[in-house]
Amino acid sequence: MKWLAVIGVIAVALLTWGFWWEPAVKQPIEYPHKTHVQQLKLPCTSCHQRAEKDAVAGRPPTALCVACHSGGEAKSEEIKKIQAFGEKGQEIPWKRVWRLPPHVFFSHRTHVAVAKVKCQTCHGAMETLDRPPARPLKTLAMNDCIGCHEQWEWPNEKGGGVVKAVARRVSTDCNACHR
Amino acid sequence: MARWGMVIDLDRCTGCQACVIACKAENNVPAVGAKEAVRGRIISWMQVLTEVEDHDHPGEQMRFVPRPCLQCDDPPCTKVCPVYATYRNPEGIVAQIYARCIGCRFCMAACPYNAKYFNWHRYQKEGPGQNPDVSVRPKGVVEKCTFCHHRLQHARERALAEGREVAPGEYVPACAEACPARAIIFGDLSDPGSEVSRLAQSRRAFRLLEELGTKPKVIYLTEGEGRG
């Protein structure tokens, strides 16, 4: 009887394997960040344009991919897929990988355009990836936010030295981000 | 630093409840259902308190008092919170951090204005039709009016990107925006030129349960009798 219970537990564990943690995200196109960022030296915001203009970064529109990948014969299967989306006039159904809890207000524009924080600070070394990440490279906690907000220092634009966070309206007030 | 405050002119209020509906829509305030309502669990961050006319004295006016959280400068609710989930922030807004709240409801007992509400169940899920700027509260936390501070977050974000300060009138809560009688005026009390601080100085001004010393930043205006 005891053995039966043990076998039962193992069977349930095996059957539910893979449902225990977040499932891997499979993107419609095997986009290589490495080729675009390291080899072609494109800045992140050349595709993730809304990161500089809006609170939400969003995903790149098909038109942006096609702008480079339309002409000539496609070199790979993946580029053919992009062209197919482009010809049909469809948006590529990119899947979301990074999610903040809904009770957090986070503006990409403030962090990218105003504070000039590097994307890698939160997103990790995306430029080294040959294929899209199945999961976020970093697990962010509130300590990651607070760590920066308490100690953030900018090089002083007017002269030498640094500007402390307090002088630059970087808030550690809960209400500044929680909603 | 701004000190946000609100003036409600009771002589202008018609009791239409537009502020109540605007608040519910803006802040994803759930409809709890009939069974819960019977138990006194209705959630309404903005509530229009009414005084029913006395039949012995016909011709008397019916009175309405729209009551959001009064955002006290000396709030009794924050003093009893054991986990610092509710506190008065530097701009004078009494915040409620849902992720931090343990649902002990001490603050609800402490609030003399009954402005705080408890989520006895998970009344709703995130979905289309809800305001994505406001989180849906989980079961077991206390919620309250926050002067629509998510609108301040957005206003401040825009101002930062454009390298300026938040302009007067850029940040207005949903209730003030919706009021058709313009009975609700919102603004910066620390700015002596603002309409709200001018009205707060009016001889018609009074505060709810002033004698408690909670120093509310929601100030009511009315002529003569019927104060508080």
Interface residues (C-beta under 8 A of the other chain):
Chain A: A55 P101 P102 H103 F105 S107 R109 T110 A113 V114 R169 D173 C174 N175 A176 C177 H178 R179
Chain B: Y87 N89 P90 I93 A95 I97 Y98 A99 R100 E126 P132 D133 V134 S135 V136 T146 H149 H150 Q153 H154 E157 L160 A161
